[in-house]
Amino acid sequence: MFSLLRRGPARLTPQQAHRQTRDGQAVLLDVRETPKWQAGHAPRAGVEAGDVVGGMTAWARAGLPVTGGRGTSGGAT
């Protein structure tokens, strides 16, 4: 799975993603497991990402900032 860290359309064609990463308009983040990444990945695809233990539930329970579906941010309630 790839994610583009940018603002704009949620879905891009491979050609659009390549062009935008090449032109510095987006960052391609490859979040697949390491063996899959090693088997082949897009040039300059970032792979140094971590998995937060407990996911967003643990993040919120720790009182860390969360942006909700209503556009609010701040600590968990």
PEDATA-V995249 format. One record per backbone hydrogen bond with DSSP energy under -1.0 kcal/mol. CO is the residue of the C=O (numbers start at 0). NH is the residue of the N-H. If there is no record, write none. Layout:
co:CO nh:NH
co:CO nh:NH
This chain:
co:0 nh:30
co:2 nh:28
co:3 nh:5
co:12 nh:16
co:13 nh:17
co:14 nh:18
co:15 nh:19
co:16 nh:20
co:17 nh:21
co:18 nh:22
co:19 nh:24
co:19 nh:25
co:20 nh:23
co:26 nh:4
co:27 nh:45
co:28 nh:2
co:32 nh:36
co:33 nh:37
co:34 nh:38
co:36 nh:39
co:41 nh:44
co:45 nh:29
co:46 nh:48
co:51 nh:54
co:53 nh:57
co:54 nh:58
co:55 nh:59
co:56 nh:60
co:57 nh:61
co:58 nh:63
co:59 nh:62
co:67 nh:70
co:71 nh:67
co:73 nh:65
